[in-house]
Amino acid sequence: MVLFRLMRPQSLLQCVPRLPPSLAFSSSPCVANPAAPTFNSTGDTSTLVTKLGLSKIGHVIIRGKVNIPFPKSYNLNIEEFLPGATQAAGLVTQAASQGKWEDLEGLVDPACIEGLKNQLESYSQPLRDLIALDPEDVFLSFIANDVDNQEGNNLQVVTFSLPGFSKVRQVQGVVRKRMEELKEMKELNNERLKEIIAEVREENSIDPQAIFNDNEILIGNYRLERQNPDSQWTITEVGQSNMRDCMQAYFRFRWRGRLGIHLKLDKPFLSVLRVDYFTDWIALMIFSTFFFGAPGMR
């Protein structure tokens, strides 16, 4: 059984350094996940959070972060909690995809385990593989219920991920490093750059473009509960939404565009998201002023 312990004072989820082989992270699928299933351990996918909402968009524009800090009385640092929660979600979904239910006892609520069994029993193994979250593939995470959360004891964590995303970043990192070396030697040009990209792809057997084009963004929902700030967390709900199932084509295109800019410019994803939302807001203000007039001009 995987054990998670509570780290005071931040109440951060941390896993014991030595993880059982049964729950070691496997490589996420590199390509062809458009059929990744949408499901919820509760059986009700309508409750899955699949977007930020206006208040959180406002936080991103003003603060550059999705969530505002919790009150000190909650004894919970969001910035430290989310990475641990994402790791826990990865372990749980990995075990569920492999049918290793006994490994979830003590970490996942029994009702949630039964719910996952009921949801996944009709899936083929290839489909089950597509519910396993690799934390390294997550490019955005936040707490959906930052207001109604029983004083920080009942949290719905949402993750946006692209299977194979970590592999794309790995290849890009190697390419950038070799580019810098050639720059120092003043040997970098367009032809040499193309050669470097082809070499790195061949060496790693990874085609970043194929990974990006052939995968859908997945939105994970994980509810974590505890009795009080001194208690251990328990996962009580696990769900996943394929962006293809929950979002219109235009908005899916926008999310993929933001992710593409993040990869191309190597800028923090939240910075890219902030600029995009800010320009949308400016455009909306211009549109409103043009068509309805500025206050005092009527």
WOTATA-V845125 format. One record per residue. N is the residue number from 1. RES is the residue in one small letter. SS is DSSP state (H for helix, E for strand, - for the rest). Layout:
n->N res->RES ss->SS
n->N res->RES ss->SS
This chain:
n->1 res->m ss->-
n->2 res->v ss->-
n->3 res->l ss->-
n->4 res->f ss->E
n->5 res->r ss->E
n->6 res->l ss->E
n->7 res->m ss->E
n->8 res->r ss->-
n->9 res->p ss->-
n->10 res->q ss->-
n->11 res->s ss->-
n->12 res->l ss->E
n->13 res->l ss->E
n->14 res->q ss->E
n->15 res->c ss->E
n->16 res->v ss->-
n->17 res->p ss->-
n->18 res->r ss->-
n->19 res->l ss->-
n->20 res->p ss->-
n->21 res->p ss->H
n->22 res->s ss->H
n->23 res->l ss->H
n->24 res->a ss->-
n->25 res->f ss->-
n->26 res->s ss->-
n->27 res->s ss->-
n->28 res->s ss->-
n->29 res->p ss->-
n->30 res->c ss->-
n->31 res->v ss->-
n->32 res->a ss->-
n->33 res->n ss->-
n->34 res->p ss->-
n->35 res->a ss->-
n->36 res->a ss->-
n->37 res->p ss->-
n->38 res->t ss->-
n->39 res->f ss->E
n->40 res->n ss->E
n->41 res->s ss->-
n->42 res->t ss->-
n->43 res->g ss->-
n->44 res->d ss->-
n->45 res->t ss->H
n->46 res->s ss->H
n->47 res->t ss->H
n->48 res->l ss->-
n->49 res->v ss->-
n->50 res->t ss->-
n->51 res->k ss->-
n->52 res->l ss->-
n->53 res->g ss->-
n->54 res->l ss->H
n->55 res->s ss->H
n->56 res->k ss->H
n->57 res->i ss->H
n->58 res->g ss->H
n->59 res->h ss->H
n->60 res->v ss->H
n->61 res->i ss->H
n->62 res->i ss->H
n->63 res->r ss->H
n->64 res->g ss->-
n->65 res->k ss->-
n->66 res->v ss->-
n->67 res->n ss->-
n->68 res->i ss->-
n->69 res->p ss->-
n->70 res->f ss->-
n->71 res->p ss->-
n->72 res->k ss->H
n->73 res->s ss->H
n->74 res->y ss->H
n->75 res->n ss->-
n->76 res->l ss->-
n->77 res->n ss->-
n->78 res->i ss->H
n->79 res->e ss->H
n->80 res->e ss->H
n->81 res->f ss->H
n->82 res->l ss->H
n->83 res->p ss->H
n->84 res->g ss->H
n->85 res->a ss->H
n->86 res->t ss->H
n->87 res->q ss->H
n->88 res->a ss->H
n->89 res->a ss->H
n->90 res->g ss->H
n->91 res->l ss->H
n->92 res->v ss->H
n->93 res->t ss->H
n->94 res->q ss->H
n->95 res->a ss->H
n->96 res->a ss->H
n->97 res->s ss->H
n->98 res->q ss->H
n->99 res->g ss->-
n->100 res->k ss->-
n->101 res->w ss->H
n->102 res->e ss->H
n->103 res->d ss->H
n->104 res->l ss->H
n->105 res->e ss->E
n->106 res->g ss->-
n->107 res->l ss->-
n->108 res->v ss->E
n->109 res->d ss->-
n->110 res->p ss->H
n->111 res->a ss->H
n->112 res->c ss->H
n->113 res->i ss->H
n->114 res->e ss->H
n->115 res->g ss->H
n->116 res->l ss->H
n->117 res->k ss->H
n->118 res->n ss->H
n->119 res->q ss->H
n->120 res->l ss->H
n->121 res->e ss->-
n->122 res->s ss->-
n->123 res->y ss->-
n->124 res->s ss->-
n->125 res->q ss->H
n->126 res->p ss->H
n->127 res->l ss->H
n->128 res->r ss->H
n->129 res->d ss->H
n->130 res->l ss->-
n->131 res->i ss->-
n->132 res->a ss->-
n->133 res->l ss->-
n->134 res->d ss->-
n->135 res->p ss->H
n->136 res->e ss->H
n->137 res->d ss->H
n->138 res->v ss->E
n->139 res->f ss->E
n->140 res->l ss->E
n->141 res->s ss->E
n->142 res->f ss->E
n->143 res->i ss->E
n->144 res->a ss->-
n->145 res->n ss->-
n->146 res->d ss->-
n->147 res->v ss->-
n->148 res->d ss->-
n->149 res->n ss->-
n->150 res->q ss->-
n->151 res->e ss->-
n->152 res->g ss->-
n->153 res->n ss->-
n->154 res->n ss->E
n->155 res->l ss->E
n->156 res->q ss->E
n->157 res->v ss->E
n->158 res->v ss->E
n->159 res->t ss->E
n->160 res->f ss->E
n->161 res->s ss->E
n->162 res->l ss->E
n->163 res->p ss->-
n->164 res->g ss->-
n->165 res->f ss->H
n->166 res->s ss->H
n->167 res->k ss->H
n->168 res->v ss->H
n->169 res->r ss->H
n->170 res->q ss->H
n->171 res->v ss->H
n->172 res->q ss->H
n->173 res->g ss->H
n->174 res->v ss->H
n->175 res->v ss->H
n->176 res->r ss->H
n->177 res->k ss->H
n->178 res->r ss->H
n->179 res->m ss->H
n->180 res->e ss->H
n->181 res->e ss->H
n->182 res->l ss->H
n->183 res->k ss->H
n->184 res->e ss->H
n->185 res->m ss->-
n->186 res->k ss->-
n->187 res->e ss->-
n->188 res->l ss->-
n->189 res->n ss->-
n->190 res->n ss->H
n->191 res->e ss->H
n->192 res->r ss->H
n->193 res->l ss->H
n->194 res->k ss->H
n->195 res->e ss->H
n->196 res->i ss->H
n->197 res->i ss->H
n->198 res->a ss->H
n->199 res->e ss->H
n->200 res->v ss->H
n->201 res->r ss->H
n->202 res->e ss->H
n->203 res->e ss->H
n->204 res->n ss->H
n->205 res->s ss->-
n->206 res->i ss->-
n->207 res->d ss->-
n->208 res->p ss->H
n->209 res->q ss->H
n->210 res->a ss->H
n->211 res->i ss->H
n->212 res->f ss->H
n->213 res->n ss->H
n->214 res->d ss->H
n->215 res->n ss->-
n->216 res->e ss->-
n->217 res->i ss->E
n->218 res->l ss->E
n->219 res->i ss->E
n->220 res->g ss->E
n->221 res->n ss->E
n->222 res->y ss->E
n->223 res->r ss->E
n->224 res->l ss->E
n->225 res->e ss->E
n->226 res->r ss->-
n->227 res->q ss->-
n->228 res->n ss->-
n->229 res->p ss->-
n->230 res->d ss->-
n->231 res->s ss->-
n->232 res->q ss->-
n->233 res->w ss->-
n->234 res->t ss->E
n->235 res->i ss->E
n->236 res->t ss->E
n->237 res->e ss->E
n->238 res->v ss->E
n->239 res->g ss->E
n->240 res->q ss->E
n->241 res->s ss->E
n->242 res->n ss->E
n->243 res->m ss->H
n->244 res->r ss->H
n->245 res->d ss->H
n->246 res->c ss->H
n->247 res->m ss->-
n->248 res->q ss->-
n->249 res->a ss->H
n->250 res->y ss->H
n->251 res->f ss->H
n->252 res->r ss->H
n->253 res->f ss->H
n->254 res->r ss->H
n->255 res->w ss->H
n->256 res->r ss->H
n->257 res->g ss->H
n->258 res->r ss->H
n->259 res->l ss->H
n->260 res->g ss->H
n->261 res->i ss->H
n->262 res->h ss->H
n->263 res->l ss->H
n->264 res->k ss->H
n->265 res->l ss->H
n->266 res->d ss->-
n->267 res->k ss->-
n->268 res->p ss->-
n->269 res->f ss->H
n->270 res->l ss->H
n->271 res->s ss->H
n->272 res->v ss->H
n->273 res->l ss->H
n->274 res->r ss->H
n->275 res->v ss->H
n->276 res->d ss->H
n->277 res->y ss->H
n->278 res->f ss->H
n->279 res->t ss->H
n->280 res->d ss->H
n->281 res->w ss->H
n->282 res->i ss->H
n->283 res->a ss->H
n->284 res->l ss->H
n->285 res->m ss->H
n->286 res->i ss->H
n->287 res->f ss->H
n->288 res->s ss->H
n->289 res->t ss->H
n->290 res->f ss->H
n->291 res->f ss->H
n->292 res->f ss->H
n->293 res->g ss->-
n->294 res->a ss->-
n->295 res->p ss->-
n->296 res->g ss->-
n->297 res->m ss->-
n->298 res->r ss->-
